Amino acid sequence: MRNRHELALAIVVAAEVAVFAVVAPNFATGANAAEIVRLAVEVGLLALALTPVIVSGGIDLSCGALLGLSAITLGALWRDGGWPMPLAAAAALGVGLLGGALNAWLIAYRGLPALMVTLGSLSLFRGLAEGLTGAVDNYTGLPPSFLALGQGYLAGIPRQTPVLLLVAAGVAVLLHRATRGRAYYAIGWNAEAARHAGVKVANRLAELYLLSGLAAGLAAVIYVAHLGQAKADAGTGYELTAITAVVLGGAAITGGVGTIGGTILGLLAMVVLQNGLRLAALPAELAGILTGVLLMGALALGKAPGVRSPQSAVRSPQSELEMRNTQLAVLCGVILLGAGIVATSNWWLVRSLRPAALAPATTGATTPTARRVVIGMMPKAKGDPYFVSCRKGAEEAAAALGVDLIWDGPTELDPAKQNEVVEAWITRGIDVVAVSVENQAAISTVLRKARSRGIKVLTWDADSEPDARDFLVNQATPQGIGGTLADEAARLLGGAGEFAIVTASLSAANQNEWIKHIRARLASAHPKVTLAVIRPSDGDRDRAFAETQTILKVYPKVRVVMGIAAPAVPGIAEAVKQSGRTDVKVTGLSLPNMCKPYVHAGIISSIVLWNTGDLGYLTVVAGHALARGQLTRGATSIDAGRLGSIAIDKDQILLGKPFVFTRENIDDFDF
């Protein structure tokens, strides 16, 4: 029976809760339960609306992109249009409804495949959002009364919870208690048979895509209130997460099968797993692995949810819903496997930290009886080689000081994920949060929340709003970085000419600050040097390669291409190398080891940076001193162990001036 699958999924959720209650600090608390609900709302709204869509045999890949378009509509109308927030929010709902109407018309009334239509509208909606904002503009500074919808509480319950519950109840009644619901199942089983039985198939399908669009608009309003910002990439990947929740919950991707209860359980299984792993300080990537194990395990069970073979079309719905005891046993085995992976990983983590506790502390060591300081340190993107090198220095300092270091963050540039990590650390109750900020406005609200809970907050590499943290560990001042980069470009151009910049993302706070000071330095010292264009690489070497190829074709007068993201510089160099343009030189911010071959080949003339290992080291030293009360406002220096005495300028701990790496000195460095 269908409820057997839901029972198995309920056991999965119960097993996750039982495991994490033991291994994850503060998991089994009311405050964390509230955060789990908050984490589930935006994706949950999409998943609930997608359930009847998938039951009918359709799909909507555009809902995440439509969320982003609705979000920037809200922000633009409120900030630039001067609309009252209620009207701007209503307009966001309207945009969602219009996007759903477009899908409905093409799928229901023009008879086009849902997969292709929504794949196209995904690109359309995301492209419109990026075009309207230039992929740069963020809408922030939203009214506190509006932010309370996403960040506030009612009797200890997140304010957006009633919205999710009402939508869940409404869709459940529609799908399971209304005549329309039976029509959706009939269409999913056999649309032609349903049409001959008198079902208005086109109308029923149209209303489902309208519902999906409206849900995307509503999710956009909640998203903006939750994060305190609206930007073009809001909701990226949400559609896949929502579809996964629906299929994991038992819906057949080919239609005819699925329940709202199953979707809610599928969503819970994913969100609880993600939240528990973060609180247990385990790699967040395990959430994807274990979710994949659960989903593939379910799909592998012949008649299990998620797939319907061609032969099943001639069987009765009741036979399709059956689940054998052996299949239930396999699902339970998957549960035990997931629990075992989590428990083993946690045991390994504890074992790996034990030597650090026994290591002699060389700087500011704590006594053996003192409670160990727990520092959560977050890069912008864990896979970026720049941050990998920072981590080595951080781990060195943690071992020396007897600090429990939690290194976690997004795998790619994603402000929303940064917020989720900090929320988990707040619930866990760590001592210090240290963040390399991707989006200043988005992260500042949750950092203020951390400070209000007594957690010390540092930013490093890139800053938040000043009132959201205690200190910034600054690798170099923006003026110093911008000035050095501008001087290098001018030197390579001989004092006159055009150059281009390839940055990480057009909304990255620190890169934009550097660019501001590059422009200022050019205006004051190098008036004959012109910045021709700025292009984003998303912190990806291949994207930097492609952008540079475009720059060289579209801007033939450019003679220097500057990368200000670590992976961008070698990507630029490879593009210049393959172009055969010996008249174009490369410079920028990157790591010596990534660039050495191109430096020795004469393609990269110089790179500007600081010692990234020292940056990670100093951040942990500062966090430890802050947690122990040894670092307070007004201090003018800090004893930073092997780095010696480091100067403090008001609320900024200064690592030092940028360093220029060239062919003559680059082999002296190994990071």
Disulfide bonds with the S-S distance in Angstrom:
none
